[in-house]
C-alpha cells in the first residue's frame, strides 16, 4: 500500500490528479474533459492495443501503467471497464491494498450504484457512480458531446456536492438515480440508444436492398424529425401504418422482410406489437382496425387480402391514408 499522504476531502486541493483504469471509449474522454476543467491526468491503464492507442491520442504524455499504479498516483480514479468486469476489478484492487483512504473512486457503469464499490469503501475510498448518458466513439468529438450531457449520479449524501461538481466540470448535468433504480435507469437508456442503432442499421440495409443509393441521406431528416417529435409529444407523435391500423400494408411489409431480410422479421413484429399497444392506449389506433392488425402481427394474415398483403380482388395494395 502506498505511504503517500492523501488529504481529507475538507482540505483536498481544488484541482485533482486523475487516473483512468480501462482506456476504452469512455475513460479517456472523461479524463480529457476533466483536464479542460483544470484537473491533471497522471496515469492510465489499458490492455488492448486499441485502448493504448486511444489513450495516447486523447491523453498525450500521460503514462500507461498497471491499474495498481494508477491508484497510487491519482486522487481521483475513473474505473471505466465493462459492467461485468467492474465487481471483480474493485474487489481485486481492494484485496491487493491498491485503494488508499480518502481517494475518490468513480465508476461509470449505468447498471451499478455505489454498492459495487463496497470493498473499496471499506478500504477508505470515497465512492461515486457517474454514468454519462451518451454514446462514445473513442475520439475527441466525445469531449464536445459531454456539453449538456446528463449523468446518472449515485453517491452517499455526504459526497453529493462533490459528485455534482465533477459532473458540472465535465460539462454535464447531474441527474440523481437511487441505488435500487440503477438497473431500470440503464435498461431505459439501452432501449432508447443501443436498440436505436440496431434499428437504424437495419433500415439502411433494407433501403440499400431496395435500391436507394444514399440511405443515410434519406433517413437523416426523417429520423431527426421523428426523434424531435417523440421527445416533444411522446405517444402523440406515433404515425405510420401500425398507428393507422393499415393491416394490409403491415402484412406486405412482413412478406417482403421474410423474402429479403428474414433476420429482421422478429424485431419488426415485436416493435409493431409494442407500437400497436401504445397507439391503442393513446387513442390513436381505432379499436375496429386493431383486430385485423393484431391478427397480422400474430401471423394470421389479413381478411380479404392475399398472403402478400395485396387486395384479393384488385391486386393493389391497400395503403390509403
N, C-alpha and C positions, 0 to 999 in steps of 0.2 A: 504494500500500500504506500502511496506517495506521502512524504512528510511535508510537502509544500502546504503552507498555511492557506486555508480557504476562508475568506471573511464571511461573517454572518450577513443575512440579507440586509439588515439595517445599516451596515457600514460598507456594503458592496459598492464598488465604483459604478458610476452610471454606464460606462462602456465596458462590455464583457468580451473576454476571449471566447471564441466559438469553435466547437469541433463538430464534425459530422461522422457518424458511423453508418455507412451504407450510402455510397455515392451513386444512387440510382438517379431517377429523373427529378425527384423532389428535393433531396438534401442540398445539393449544390445551389439550387435556385434560392432556397430559403436562406442559406448562408450568404449568398451574394446580396440578397435583399437586406439582410442584417448589416452587411458591410457598408451598404449605402447609407444606413442609419448611423454609422459611426462605430459599430462593433468590429471586432478584429478576428477573422477566421485564422486559426493557428494550426489546425490539423484535420485531416480527412482520411477515412479508410474506405477501401473499395477492393473487391475481389476480382471481378472480371476485367478484361482488357477495356471493354466499353465503359465501365464505371471509372476506370483510371483515366481514360481519355476525356471523359466528361468532366471529371474533377479538375484536370489540368487546364481544360478550356475555360471553365466557368470560375475557377478559383486558382488563377495562376500564382505560382510561387508559394502556395500553401502545401506543406509537405504531406506526402502519403505515408501513413504509419499504421501499425496494427491498432485494433479497437481499444485495447487497454491503454495504449499510449495517447490516443485521442482524449480519453477521460483524464489522463494525468495532466494534460496541457491546458484543458479548457474549463472555463467557469460555467459555460452553457453548452450542453451536448445535445445535438439533434440525432435521435435514433430514427433513421429513415429507411427501414428494412420492410420487406413484405409482412403482412399481418401475421401469417402463420409462423414466421421466424421470430417475431418480437418476444413472446414469453421466454423462449429458450435463451435468447440473447441477453435479456435482462437478468435472468437467473444466473447465467454464466458470469456476467460481469460482476454481479454481487458476490458470488461464491469465490471468485478469484481476488477479491479485495480491490477491484479497479475503481469502484464507486467511492467518492470522497464526501464526507459530511459537508452540507451546505451547497453542494453542486446542483445546479439546475439541470434536470434531466427531462427532455422534451421528446415525446414520440409524436409521430404524425399519422398514426393509424386512425381511420374513421371508425373502425369496429370497436376499438377498446377505449375505455376511460382511463382513470389513473390507477385502478386496482391492479392492472397488469404490471405496474411499476412497484408493487409492494415489496419485492426483495430489495430493490434499490432504496426504497423509503426506509426500510429497517436499517440500511447502512448509512442513513443520514442524508440521502438525496432529497431534493425538492422536486416533486413530480408535477408535470404538466402534460396535458393532451391537447395538442393544437393541430387540427386537421384542416388543411386548406381545401375548400370545396371548388377545386379547379382541376382540369386535366393538364398534364405536363408533357412537354415534348423533349426535355433534356437539352434545351438550347436557351440562349439568353432571352428569347422572347418571353419565357416563363416569368422572369423577374418583372417585366412590364405588366403581365397579366395579373399579377398579385394586387395591383392597384384596384381597390374597391372589392376585392375578393372576400367572401365570407369565410370565416374559420369556425369550425365546430370546436368549442372550447370546453374542456372539463378540467377542474382543478380544485384543490382544497380551498376553502373560503379564505384562508389567510394568504393565499397566493393569487387571489382573483385579480388584484391590481397589477401584479407582475405579469400575469398571463395576458391581460388586456393591453398592457403597454407594449409587449413584444409583438402582438398581432398588429397593433396600430403602426408600430415602427416598420413592419414589413409591408405597410400599405393596405392592410386588410381591415375587415370589420368583424369584431368578435360576436359570436352567437353562442350563448350558453346552452349546452346539452347535458342533461343529467346522466349520471353513470349508467343507470338502467336503460336509458333510451338510446345509447350509442349504437347498438346493432340495428335498431329500426331507422335511425337517422342515416346510417350508412347504406342500408338497403334502399332507402328512398333515393339517395344520390346515385347509386349504381343503376337503379331502374331508369332514372332520367338521363344519365350521362353515358354510361357504358353501353346500355342497350340501344341508345340513340345512334352510337357509332355503327353498331351492327345493322340497324335498320337502314341507315344512310348508305352503307357499303353495299347492302343487298339491292337497294333501289338503283344505285349506279350500275351495278352489274346487269340488272334486268333492262335498264334503258340502253345499255350498250348492245345487249342481245336484240333489242327491238330496233337497232339501227341508229340510235342517237349518237352523234359524234362527240358531243360535249355534255355529258350528263351532269357534270359538276355545275356548269353554267346554267343548265335548265333547273336543277334542283335548288341552287343557291337562293334565288329570290323567293321561291315557293316555301322552302323550309324556314327561311328567315321570317317570312310573314306568319307562317303557322306558329312558330315559336313565340313571336311577339303577341299574337292573338291569344295563345294559350296562357301566357303569363298575365295578360291583362284581364282575360274573361273566363278562364277555366273551361268548364264543360260547354259553356255557351259558344265557344269557338269551334266546336265539332262540326265538321262538314264531310262531304263525300258520300259514296253510295251506301255505306253502313248506316250513317246517321239519317240518311233519307229513306232507308228501307228498300233500296233498289236490289232486291234479291237476285234478279236475273243478271245484273252486272257483276255482283259478287260471285255468282256461280261461274260466270265466264272467266273471272279472274282466277278462280281456283283451278279451272280446267287448263288455262294457259300456264299457270305455275306448275301444275303436275307435269305438263308436257316439256317445258323448257328449264325449270329450276325446281325440281321436286324437293330439294333440301329447304326451300323457303316456305313450303305449304304449312307446316306445323306452326311456324311463327305467325304467318298471315292469319290463320284461323284463330289462334289464341288472341291476337291483338284485335281481330274483328269481333270476337265474342266480348272482350272487355269493352270495346268501343260501343257495341250494341247495348250492353248493360248500363253504361254511363249515359248514353243518349236516351234510353228509356227513362232512367231515373230523373233526367233533366227535362223531360217532356219534349225532347226534340224528335224522337222516333215514335211514330204513331203505333199504338198497340196493334191495330189491324194489319200493319205491314210487318210487325216484328215476328209474327208466327212463321211466315214464309222465309224470312231472312234467317231466323234461328234454325229452321229446318235445313237450309242450305249449309249453314255452318256446322250442322251435325251430320252432314253427308247424306241428307235425304233428298237432294235435288230440289227443283222448283216446280210447283204445279203449272201445267200448261206450257212448260218450256222443255226444250231438249236438254240432254245431259251437258251440252256445250254452253248452256246459258242463253241460247237464242230462242226467239218466239217460235212455238211449234207450228204456227200456221203461215207466218210470213217469212220466216228465216232471217228476220232482222233483230238485232239486239235491243232489248227493252231498256233504253237508257234515257228516257225523257226526264228533264229536270223538273 
